[in-house]
Amino acid sequence: MYLRLRANQDGESLAAYLHRDNAPSVRELDLTDCVLLVRGEWPALIVQCSYLTTLRCLGCGFQPTDIITLLWRLRHLVVVEFSLLLETDAQSELQRMAHAVVQYGSDAKAPSLRRMYVEVGYVHAIFLPVLLRSCPYLHNLQVHFSGGIFWYAFRLLHDAIVSDDSVEIITFTAELSAPVQLDPRAPLDLTSCAAICSNVTHSKSTGSFSVVRLADLADDVVQGRPPRILPVQMILVAVHHEGDITEKWIRMASQGHDWAHVRQLCLLLLAPDPACIQHPMASITYRNVLFQFFSTALSNIVELNLSLFHFGPDLDFGWILREVFLVNLKSLSASLCGLRSASTLDYLSHRCPFLDDLDVRVLGTCGDAAVPCACCDTHWRRYIDGVRGDEWGPLFYRRLRRLTLADIADPVWLLWFVDSCGPTDTVRICNTPRMPDYVILTRALARKSMPTSLVLRHDHLRFDDPSLLHGLRSIVSLQYLYLISAVYLPLDVVLQCVRGLSAGLPHLLCVHVHWRGTLGDTDVRRVTWMRLPDPRDRQGVLQVDGPCFQSCSTATFIGLAKPLYHEVQPMV
């Protein structure tokens, strides 16, 4: 039996169901984002499901000792998904885990567990080696890093995972950028791949990685090696060389290998020299080979990430779309220099008829590891200054599922993308170097996007700004609202703002906010408000400093290995 608890249900709902003698029949229990569960009550409820094979409890508030004892007690458990994100005293928790190991003795292992997905914060990676030692038959492991220093967490886990003979498939995903943007050394290993992209998958038995070097594909052709059957999801690393070397490599790779299975691709164009201070750009000389590459090798592509493949002033993605139909493309992430004209979005809407996820970001501006792109930093407003009035309207024929605008400095560009993309389910606007005018922005969102979900992220976002609150209340379509800030505000002020939003938006189901609690305090505080299932309840429920909830993420995972459930999960 499959049992799922909605995010706005609490432990009483779970207890009421299990106490009707249903617990032994439950095989799959889904508690994802059930932030209202009280830590002390839910483990005792879960262990009643003694034949449980799948447990999903991402976003639930628990500590490592809670999860490790559950793994031991649920002897039939095959799949587990959980997060370790709440603040904790690491040394004290390690001592509690060690005490639990002694207490359980020879039973301190998960005999049936084969697949684990775990989300960890900065201090929580230290617990994973202890957890893994209790899972001797684990086959598939995915670790998602939600914050902190990626390289610290990766190195902490690397030896424990690589030396574990049972773990066959390893996947790392992260909200964070990789520490460097250099061509990974050959032969590839997990460390060199993680250094180039913090989202990487590795299969031990085949020795394969999701990261593939363009130079290696070209060398295969030159050496007469058999064509590779390329994987469904891959990260293709190209290095820009003077002359036409890179263009030749792209042509050889596209013609000499089997791309038929590739559905998700992240394409990187990197500098050959680590001392480069500007990101390399594809100029007009790339046009013909890119046209051939997209029209042949990538004809079946579903997700395409070009956010680290930058275009020069004489070329953008629109030049390729003039000649290529990408009829299967649903998700695109691109740098601003690749989508800098009205005609490019127009081509995108016609040549990619099923596109429903557009992600535009300028990397290298807010602490990313990437070096900056001169074209992304250039003011391209002249490309859209003449597009006004009736012409400055929705270009897409169907409602978009998601629009993300990240690190875009010019507020005119923000408004242009909002207006051009039209009705959109989820809009994410984050890390704009210049503070947006939220009066104008929220008016455009209310009139053009009409989103059901909105994520606003800015270090200086003030929840107590009357103009922001008034503007947000004008977006009456909102059901889910996420506000992420680094501003210092008293708790009572934040609670008052959240209550005001919940009362002023008739369809709102959830508000989730991040901020800094007191001046000088570096810890992030959180408040979550949710409407309860009972339609007679108009107050909802507030939780302070609970787990992170649903889609706080503003990273892009288009074309990459993905974390689980990082989109809005409807409360139905």
Secondary structure, DSSP 8 states (H G I E B T S, - for coil): -EEE--TT--HHHHHHHIIIIIGGG--EEE-TT-TTS-TTTHHHHHTT-TT--EEEETT----HHHHHHHHHH-TT--EEEEEE-S---HHHHHHHHHHHHHHHGGG-S-SS--EEEEEE-TTGGGGHHHHHHT-TT--EEEEEE-SS-HHHHHHHHHHHHHT-TT--EEEEEESS--S--S---SS--HHHHHHH-S-EEEETTTTEESEEEHHHHHHHHHTT----B--SEEEEEEE--STTHHHHHHHHHHHHSB-TT--EEEEEEE-SSTT-SS--EE-GGGHHHHHHIIIIITTT-SEEEETTSEE-TT--HHHHHTT---TT--EEEE-GGGS-SHHHHHHHHHH-TT--EEEEE-TTSSS-SS---HHHHS--GGGTTT--GGGSS---SS-EEEEEEES---HHHHHHHHHHH-SEEEEEEE--SS---HHHHHHHIIIII--SEEEEE-TT--TT-HHHHHHHHT-TT-SEEEEEEEEE--HHHHHHHHHHHHHH-TT--EEEEEEE-STT---EEEEEEE--S-TT--S-EEEES----S-------TTS---SS-S-----
